[in-house]
Amino acid sequence: MNKMEKKLDVICLGAVVVDIPLRPVSRDIFDIESYPVDRIAMTVGGDAMNEATIISRLGFKTGIIACLGDDAAGQFILQCCRKDNIDIEGIKIDPNLDTSINVGLVTADGERTFVTNRNGSLWKENIQHVDFEKIKQARILSLASIFNNPLLNGEALIQIFQAAKAENMLITADMIMPRLGETLEDIREALSYVDYFFPNFDEACLLTGAKQEDKVADILYGCGVKNVVMKIGKRGCYIRNANGAMVVPACKDIIAIDTIGAGDNFASGFIAGLLQGKDIRECAIYANCTAAVSVQYAGATAGVKNKELVETMLIKYRQDYR
């Protein structure tokens, strides 16, 4: 299948869950017998779901590879996918699993933590749930977060990435903090297939053992990653590739309401930039703008409702840095 015959622009592989965010909460929540919050509602989440949703809203054909349980939470996710025009043919329904539900605790200043189900679909998703024929239908494979699905380990990722490269696909990947004590050596070979890698600085420091941006990025680049695109918070992102290194600054004067999904939005914006044919710096700018829209709203996918919001942020970005 050549580039012109691809059915999808991007296939997102990884976590698809139901999120129940509770906000705002303080750190003394257990000191109060009945704790009122502004709103409790079910939303979809998980890195693959977030990316697929945002990339679809930015105007591209997206699909998901994941597993869900045969339950109400799984049906809710499928309904949300259809609403955002996300291809669900790669989602496997496993009647032996419960669809993962995460309860998110979000403080007033936007920091968060999650309560997760260790026996849910996120923890049980494995290579048997991966539809390799579906992967072939896309131009880009996004492994939405290394370590988020613990059973998709380094060995499984190598198998998946080799299949994608056999189809001449671009591979992008993000990561979270290791869940089970995994190290860089566990994923070193898998990283050698990755074209664009989006860790945040704290995650990358833990993984590499280094503390300085240049050293962290150099170590990851040394694993064979073609382009390290490291998120450095309010400063923007640090890029390391064969041409050297550069910092692409973040959007100015952004008041963050909620940082849940900011990294997923960054990756989505970057991938959208690639699909638009932008060079790496312009992709990073577009990613910064996508993340900036996201953090001004509560919830991972509530901010970027359409491409126009990101384009408006992009205009402001260019004015701020002219």
Secondary structure as GFF3:
##gff-version 3
##sequence-region A 1 322
A	DSSP	three_ten_helix	3	5	.	.	.	ID=ss1
A	DSSP	beta_strand	8	13	.	.	.	ID=ss2
A	DSSP	beta_strand	17	23	.	.	.	ID=ss3
A	DSSP	three_ten_helix	29	31	.	.	.	ID=ss4
A	DSSP	beta_strand	39	40	.	.	.	ID=ss5
A	DSSP	beta_strand	43	45	.	.	.	ID=ss6
A	DSSP	alpha_helix	47	57	.	.	.	ID=ss7
A	DSSP	beta_strand	62	69	.	.	.	ID=ss8
A	DSSP	alpha_helix	72	83	.	.	.	ID=ss9
A	DSSP	beta_strand	91	94	.	.	.	ID=ss10
A	DSSP	beta_strand	101	106	.	.	.	ID=ss11
A	DSSP	beta_strand	112	115	.	.	.	ID=ss12
A	DSSP	alpha_helix	121	124	.	.	.	ID=ss13
A	DSSP	three_ten_helix	127	129	.	.	.	ID=ss14
A	DSSP	alpha_helix	132	135	.	.	.	ID=ss15
A	DSSP	beta_strand	138	146	.	.	.	ID=ss16
A	DSSP	alpha_helix	154	166	.	.	.	ID=ss17
A	DSSP	beta_strand	170	175	.	.	.	ID=ss18
A	DSSP	alpha_helix	184	191	.	.	.	ID=ss19
A	DSSP	beta_strand	196	197	.	.	.	ID=ss20
A	DSSP	alpha_helix	201	208	.	.	.	ID=ss21
A	DSSP	alpha_helix	213	222	.	.	.	ID=ss22
A	DSSP	beta_strand	227	231	.	.	.	ID=ss23
A	DSSP	three_ten_helix	233	235	.	.	.	ID=ss24
A	DSSP	beta_strand	237	241	.	.	.	ID=ss25
A	DSSP	beta_strand	244	248	.	.	.	ID=ss26
A	DSSP	alpha_helix	262	275	.	.	.	ID=ss27
A	DSSP	alpha_helix	280	294	.	.	.	ID=ss28
A	DSSP	alpha_helix	307	320	.	.	.	ID=ss29
###
